[in-house]
Amino acid sequence: MFSEWEANIPRLLGEGAFGAVFKWKSPVGYLAIKLLRNYGIPSSQLSVYFKDEWQLLESLGFHENIAQLLYRFTFKPPLSLLKSITDVSLLDNVAPINEHTQQREPRSCSFLGLEYFSEGTLQSYLSKVRQSGQWSVSRLLEICYDIAKGVKFLFDQRIVHRDMKLDNLLVTRSGVVALCDFGLALQLPDQQMIARLSISDAKGGNINHLAPEVRRAKANDNQEVEIPYKFQPSWELGVLFFEISFDSFPFDNIDKLIPPDVRNQAQQHPSGMTFPEEFLDLIQRCLCVDQPSSRPTVKEICSLLESIKTDLSLNH
């Protein structure tokens, strides 16, 4: 199937530290093709290096709020595919210049064939919806509920994503939100949700959404430390819900966390939206800094959001 790339060149959607993502119209429909940096790894070892991410995605099974992995393969990309890449370091990584010919020579690279989301990232989707005047409390709650269901699905399998942010949430044409990019995800050994990691590995990919008890873990660089992830999902949901609701980050200083006054934030919000009190209280509880166990569980968050959504629909 992928031999048809020359005749139907995928369109670049985005680039990042991981590599690049392309939109491709395949014989079976649109796919998001993710080209992974090979980090100088010999082609024979690529499948071993990315094994954890592949196995995790393949073991999850179907859930509408998780972006589905449809294919994985190793392939030497044609130069026609690489022409649209603007990140020179990525080009040098996947197609270094031959010092004799001065031409780029593609290496074998690892690719993921993923479900395609026509509305793009949640970050871009929110920008469009807010500008269009179609933003509402009802839509806000639907989005938050979708994210919470995806996080709960992972949590029930002892998985923490560790790179949650608006750019790692995708939106379908019908408005369903799904989690993506599991390159830093961890599956933990038991329900205590404790990992033994080096400090450099513990931070994940997005420190702004990292729970304070995870950030406080300290050890020498060459030592492992126990990292408590049990209440991390509730914290990151609180941060995301705040960002989606108020289009701002809840903390002025990430190194000195002072819990925001969520109700005051809602009252001052320029949109004039009336947020359900129960929803504001939920965000406030999720952002509890000093007592992680006081945060609601992911299961409680899903139940509360479902109840708030139901009450809102009955009252309108």
N, C-alpha and C positions, 0 to 999 in steps of 0.2 A: 504493500500500500504506500509506503513512504518513498518508493522509487519515483512516484509521481510529483515530487517536490519541484523538479526542474520546470515542469509544465504549469504548475500551480504554486507559485512561491508564497510561503506563509508571510503574513504581515506582522511586523514588530509591534508588540503591545507595550512592552516595558523592559527595563534593564535594572539590575541591582547587584548586590554583593554575591548572590547565588548564581547569576548568569543572565539569561534573557528569556522572555516569554513571547511566543508568536501565536497569531490566530491563523488557523489553516482550515480550508474547506476540503475535508477529506471525502472519500466516496460514501462514508456513513454519516456525514454531517460535520458541523464545525467542531474543532478541537482546539484546546489551548496546549501548545507544544512548549514545554519548558526545557531549555538547553542549560545544562548544569556545567559550571566551571569544573575543569578536571584537576585543578590544583597541582599540575605537573605529575599526576599519577599515570603510570603506564597503562595503556588501554586494557591489558590483560587483568588489571587490578581494579578497574572502574566499578564493576558490579559488586566487588567486596566493599569498596569504600562507601558506596551509597546504599549498602544492603539494609542498614537500620531503617532509613526513611522508607524504602520500598516495602520492606516487610511490615512495617507499621501500617502503612496505607492499605496494603493488601489484606491485612488481618482485620481491619475495622468493619468490613461489611457495609451495606448501604444505609445511609441516613441522609435525609433531604437537606440537613444543615451542615453536611461535611462534603467538601469538594471531592468528587470521585476520581481515583486513579484508574484509567482505562487501559493504558499501555505503558510499558517501559522497555527501552531498547538502547543498544549502543550502536552508533552510526557515525560515519565520517561525513559531516555536513558539506553540501556543495557551496562553493563560493558565492553563488547567487543568493543563498540564504543569509550569508554573513554580511552582505553589502550594506544592509540597513542598520547594522549595529554601530553605534556611535562611541561606545565605551572602548577606548583603545586598549586598556589593560585586559578587557575581556577578549578582544580580538587577538591580542598577543598570546593569551592563554589557550584559546581553542584553535587558532590558526597562526602560529608564529611565522615570521618572515624568514625564508631560506636565505642564508648569508651569501650563497653563491648565485642564486637566480634573482634574489631580491623580490620574490613573489611569496604571497602567503600560501602556506600549505596546511590545510585543515587536518587536525588530529581526530582520532576516534573520540567521540564525546558521549556522555550519558544524557538521555532524553526521557522525559515523562510526558505521556499523552494524557491530558486531564480534561475533565468536563469543562465546556466553555460557558462563560457567564456573560451574556450580552450587555448587561448594564455596568460591567466593570467593577471596580472596587467600591466599597461602601463610602470611602472618602469622596470619590468623585460623584457617586450617586446622591449623597446628601447635599452636595453643593448644587447640583441640578434641581433637586426637588425643592430646596429652600428658595431658590431663585424663581421657580415656576409658580410659587404660591400654593402648591399642593401639599405642603407640610402640615401635619396635624398631630395631635396627641395620639389618636388612634393608630396612625402609621408609625409613630415613635415606639409605641408599645409592641406592635407587631414585630418590628426590627429587633428590639431588645429581647423579646420572647424567642425569636429564631436563634439569636446568638446564645442565649442561655440553654436552649435545648441542645445545641451543638456541643457546648462546653460540658453539659451533663452527660451526654453520650460518651465523650472522652473520659470524664471523671469516673463513670461507672466501670470503665475498663482500666482504671488506674493510670490514665494518661494525662500529662500536663503539656500544654502547647508551648509555652515559654516564649512566644513571639507574637502575642496578641496585640493587634493594632488595627485601625480602620482600613489600612492598605492590605491587610491579610484577611479581609472579609469581602466576599464577592456577592453580587446580586444578579438573580436571574431576571428574565424578561417579565415574569409574573410577580417579581418583588420579593422572592424568597432569598434570605441571606444565609450564606454558608461559609464555614471556616476553611482556610486553605493554608498552604506552606507549612509543612510539618518537618522541615529540616532540623529543627532544634527540639522537637517534641521528645519527651521521655515517658517510657512505660515503667512504673515503679513496682517494686516486688510485692507490696501488700497494701492493705487499706490505711495503714498509718501514713502513707504517701511521703516517706522520707527517702532521700537519695544521698548516696555518698559520692561526692564530686570534689574536684579541685575548685578553688574559688573562681578561676578563669572560666570553667565550664558552667558554674552555677548561675551566672548572671543571665544567660539566655541572650535573646537578640534585642530586647526592648526594655531598657532599664526603667523607663517611665511608667510601665505597667507592672513592675515587679513589686510584690508585697514587701512591706518593711522588714518582716521577720526573715525573709529570704535575703534581702540586701544587707541585713545586719550580720549574717554569718561571716566569720573571720577565720582565717588560717594562713599559714605561710604558703607561698606559691607552690611549693613542692609537697604539700600535704593535702589530704582529703578531709572534708568536713561533712557533717550531717546537715543536709538542707531540708527544712520542713516545707513541703508543698501542699499540705492538706487544706489550708485556707487561702492559697494563692488564687484559685479560680474565682472565689467570691470577690476578692480584692480587684482582680482585673476586670470583672464584670461591672463592679462599681465605677471604676475609672471610665470604661467604655460607655456606660449608661450616662454618666455625667457629660462626656464629650459629645455624645449624640444629642442629648437634651439641650445643652447650652452652647455648643460650638466653641468650647474652650476647655483647657486642661484644669483639673480641680486643684492643683497645687502651684503656688508661686515659687517655691523652692523645693526641688526634689530631694535635696540633702537635709532638709529640715521640715518634715511633713507636719503641717498643721491642718487638721480636718476642716474641710470647707463647711460653711453654713449653707446647706443645700436649699432650704426653704427661702432664705434671703436671696440666694442666687436666682431662684425661680421668680420671686417677686420683682426683681430688677431686670429680668430678661426682656429685651426690646420687642420680642415677637408678640408679647401680650398673651401668650398661651396660658391656659389654666391647667396646671399639672395635677393629677390626682395626689392627694396627701399621702396615700399609702405608697405610691411610687417614689415620692421624695424621701419618705422615711426609709424605704428599701435601699436607696442609694447611700443615704447617710450611714446606715448600719454596715453596708458593704465596705465603706471607707473607714472603718474603725482601725486606728493606727496601733494602739498599745495592747489591745486584747483580741488577737486574731480569732479566738474561739467564740467571740461575741458576734462575729459576722454570721449572717444566715448561710446555711448550706446551699449548694447548687440546687439540690432537690427543692428546698424551701423557696428559693428564688423563682424557679419555674412555676411552682404552685401559686405563689403570690402574683406573679405576672399574669397567669391565666385567670385568676380571680379578678384582678384589676381590669383586665380586658373585658371580661364578661360584665362586670358592673358598669363599665363605661358604655357598652353597647346597649344595655338595658335602660340606661338613663338618657339615651338619645333616640 
